[in-house]
Amino acid sequence: MFLKDAVQNPTIIVDLPDIDESTLRSLLLYIYKDVVEDLEFGNAMELYQAADKYQLTDLKNICAKVLVGNLCRSSIFQVLSFANIYQDDKMKKAAQDFISDIDNDFTSSDEWQDFKKRNLELAMETMEYMFSRKRIKIDN
């Protein structure tokens, strides 16, 4: 994308409307220097999306580790939905494990009820996963 017409026209402008300045800076820093600076939960999703778009698998994995490493009750449904959208099975499993490891009262919480209304299929899949994990524990 960046080199395609650069030889013929060195003043080409590449418009990237779906990436903000900070994310683009982080993306280019990774591409050119193999460095990821100041990666936190707040910017890891945006950088993950850019890494996915430009097929930077290692950068996606770095971002996924930050997202999974910062799972908490307030972020779990955001991460689970995000993992589902990007078909990141490893991140999705980590999110489902997190939900499964929380007390059963979590599935009766308002957050879970709202999530179920918005993401019925994913909620059902997560519940099936939770039950299968509990069944494995009981059988062992």
C-alpha angles and dihedrals in degrees: 000000000000097000101036099099099008094104093057097038116023092183096063115143116217113207115208103178095167096058123071122221096258093049092047090051091051091046094051092044089055094045096048103031104019088235130132114196131190095357111174135159090267096061101024094087094053092047091046089054091051091046089051093049092051094038097243098156097176091053090048089053091051091051092046090054090054092048093048092043090057099047113143137151092273096050103034099094092045091053094043092051091044092051090049093051092050093040091235099160094182093054091042092053091049090052092047090048089052092052091045092051093052118090117277090251088075092072089056093049123114090245092057092046091052091046091051091053092052098037108027097159094047091045090052091048090050092050091050089050091050092050093048090052092050091047091052090051092050093048092052 
